Amino acid sequence: MPEAGAEVVAAGQVAQTGYAPPPRPRALPHGKWPWLGLAVWGSALSILALFGWLMWDVLVHGLPQLSWTFLTESPQDAGRAGGIGPIIVSTLLILGVCMAASVPLGLGAAVALAEYTAPDRGIGRLLRRLLDVLAAVPSIVFGLFGNALFAIHLGLGFSILSGGLTLACMVLPIFIRTAESAVSAVSGDIRQAAAALALSRWRTLSTLLLPLALPGLMAGFVLGLGRAIAETAALVFTSGYVDRMPGSLLDSGRALSIHIYDLSMNISGGEAMAYASAAVLVLLLLILNAGVLQLARLWQARSLRLA
């Protein structure tokens, strides 16, 4: 009977307004397929346990090694002693170049795909398939591509600029597809209401669509940031191994991920410093994510208030 009543109400709405509300999803009968719930909760708890064990291992072995000296001094004795000050600076510079290049291009491409191309035909469909393929390309391929294009052909050599631009090429497919999904998920009623108020496409996009799509945009940004900050293979061929303080973007610089790999695989007796560097990498990623999300909330609140 409740379902029949809901159908009568929906039919009345269609008759009066011409608008058919979307169908309500039907819940599974209570108690049916109990193994499905157990499988879902078991998978979630297994992933959380694995993540917790990984974080516990890194932080327990790495945090005791941290100090102000470790964070500011240069590496000594092939990284067995000293600190990681120049390496942190190089990592932040590489991330800055990567995000400065990928975010404007990725956001513009995502808006173009979401607002100006059809999702299932023509050039839009082809571009989406190409982006999906690029997102699955191994990082070593991007490293060789970046070495050939940025380091050799453009003459940038092994530099922070080469590494950052190579990471931008890696991040772009993920960011574009995530941002496009976020913009497309905004209700079409918002676009129709803006058109009825004679708002320009730019004002609709900047004051309504992008603020409403911001959670999805931040998800893409965080995914790209996480992939970039932990990348090793692509940076070996582009930014180099040098562990001194970079003087400019054209200097070579060693990222934290490369430093951790070098200490754990190539330097005997470097395990303690590798754990400490890994702890710094995890904390740096958490701080960057928290800062970006806080700035996004402030921008979203301000944009929607002005709208």
N, C-alpha and C positions, 0 to 999 in steps of 0.2 A: 504493500500500500504506500509506504513512503516514496518508493521509486516511482509509482504511478503519479503521485502528487507532484513530484519534481518534474516529470515529463509534461504535466498539464501546465505548470508554471512556465517552463521553457517554451512551450508552444504559444502561450499568451504573450511572452516577450517577443517572439518572432513576429506574431501578428500585429503587435502595436508598434514596434520599432524597426522591424526588418533585420534585426541583429540576432544571430543565433549564438548563445554562449557556448564556449568549448565544453565537450563532454567531461563529466567528472570521472576520474579514474576509479575503477572498482577494486576495492581491497580484497585480498585473499581471505577466504573463510578462516575463522579463528581455529587454530589447531591443525590446519591442513598443512602437510609437508613440513613437519617440525625439523627435519634434517636440514632443510634449506637455511633456516635461521641459525642452526648450530654451525653450519659450514661458513656462513658469512661472518659470524662472531669469531669463530676459530681462526679464520684467515686474518681478520683485523687484529686480533690479539697476537697472532704469530708475528705479523709485521711489526707491531709495536714492541714486542719483546726483542726482536732482532735489532731494531733501531736503538732501543734502550741499552742493550748489551754493547753495541758498537760505541755509543756515546760514553757509556761508563768506562769502557776500556781506554778510549782516547783521553778522557778527562782525568781519570785516576792516574794514568802514567804521565800525562802532559802537564797538568796544572802545577804540580810541585816544582817543575823546572822553570816556571814563569817568574820573571822579575823585570824591573824597569831596565836593568842593564841588558837583559836578553832582548827586550823589545826595541832598544835604541842602538846598540853596538853593532859593528860589522862582524860577519863570520870570521872565525880564526881556525887554523889547523883543519882546513877542508870542511868546516862546519861542525867539528866536534866540540869547539869552544866558541866563546864570543856570543853574538846575538844574531838577530835577523832584521835589524833596522832597514838597511838598504833593500832587502827583499820585500818587506811590507810596502815600502814606497813604490817599488817597481810593480807590485801586484795592484796597488790602487791606481797607478797611472795606466796600466793595461786595461783595467776594468773601466776607467773613465773614458779612454779612447773607444773601447768597445760599445759602451752604452751611448756615448755621444753620436756615434755613427749609426747604430742599429735602431734606436728608439724613434727618431724622426722619420727615417726611411720606412721602418716597419709599420709605424702608425699610419703614415700616408698610404702605404700599400694596402693595409687592412681596411681603411675607410673606403678606398677605391673599389676593392673587391666586394665589400659588404653593401655599398650604396649604389654602385654604378655598373655592376656586372651580374648576370644571371647565375644562380648557383649550380645549375645542372646542364648548361649548354654553352657553346662558344668558347671564347677566349678565357672567360672566368673559370670554366671547368678545367681547361688545360692548365692554367696557372695554379690552381689548387692541387692538381695531381703532381705537378712539378715540385711544389713546395713540400708536399708529403714525402716525395722521394728524397729531396735534399735534407729533410729533417732526419732521415735514417742513414745518411752517408756517414761512414766512420770518420772520427776526428783526424786520423792520420792522413786521410785524403785531403781534408781541408788544410792540414799543415803543409803538404806538398804543393797544393795549389797556392797557398799564401807565400810560400818560399819562391815559387816560380814567378808569381805576379808582382807581389809587393817588394820582396827582398832583392830579386834579380832584375826583372823587367823594368820596374819603376825606380830601381836604384836606392831603395830605402835600407837595404842590408838587414843584418840581424839587429833589430831595434824594437823599442816599445811600440812604436807606431805600426810596424809590420805585424807584431803580435796582436795588438788591439784590433786592427782592421780584419785580420784573419778570424779572430773570435767573433767579430760582428757578422761576418759571413756565416758562421756556424749558428749564431743566435737568431738571425733574421727569419728563417723558415718557421721555427717554433713560435717566435713572437708574433709574426704575421698571422698565422693560423689561429692562435689563441685570441688575439685582439679582434680578428674578423668575426669569430664566433661570439665574442662579447658584444660587439656593435650590432650584429645581426639579431641577437637575443632581445634587444630593446623592443618593446611593443610597437607595432605599427601604428597604434592609436596615437602615440606621441608624435610621430611624423605627421599624421593627418591633422592633429590639433594645431601643430606649429604652422602647417600650410594654411589652415583656416584663419589663423591670426596674421597671415602674410609675413611670417618670419622668413628671412633669407636662409638659404641652405647652410651658409657658414654659421649664422647665429644659432640655428637649430642644432648643428653639430657641436659647436663649442659650448653652448650653455645647457643643452638637454641630453643629447645622445652620449657624448663622451663622459659627462659626470655620472650618468646612469650606468654606463658600461664600465665604470672605473674598477669595480672588483675583478672583472675578467681581465681587464688590461693589466692590473697589478699581478694577477696570477701569471700571465705571460711574461711580465718583466722579471718576476722572481724566479721563474723557471729558467729564463735566459741568464740571469745573474748567477744562479747556482751552477749552471753548466759552464759558464765562462770562468768563474773563480776556481773551479776544480779541474780545469783542463790542463793536460800535460803534453800529450803527443803533438798537438798543433803548435804549441809554443816552443817546443824543442827546435823546430825548423824555422822559426820566425823571430822570436824575441831573444833567444840564446841562453847561455849558461852563466854569464858574467854576474858575480855577486857583489859588485861595488855599487856605490850610490850613483844613480843616473843623473847626468847633468841636463839632459833634454830628452824629448821624445824620440830623437834619432840615436840615442845611446842604447846599447844592449842592456837588458835587465833580466834577472832571474825571478820568476814567479814562485809563490809559496808552494804550489803543487809540484813544480820541478824540483825545488829544494827538498821537499819531503821524499820524493822518489829517489833523488840522489843519495840522501843520507841513509835511507833504508835499504837500498839495493847496491850501492857502489862504495860506500864508506864504512869500513869496519869500525865498530864502536860508536856509530852515529845514531843508534836506536833511540837513546834518551832525547836527543835533540830533534829527532824525527817526530817523536810523540809530542814534544812541546810545540813544534811548528804546526802539527796537525790540530792541536788544541787551539792555537791562535787562529788557524783557518776557520775552524768551526765557530769560534766566538765572533770573528770578523763577519762571517756570513749572517749570523743571527743579528748582529748589530745593524748591518746594512739593510736586512729585511725589515727589522722593526722601524728603522728610520724612514724607509721608503713607504711603508704602509701608513705611518703616522702622517707624513706629508700628503699622501693620497687622500686620507680622511679629511684633512683640513681643506685641501683644494676642492674636494667634492662638496663639502658643506658650504664653502664660499660660493661656488659656481651655482649650486641649486638655490641658494639664498638670493643671489643677484638675478637669477632667472625669474 
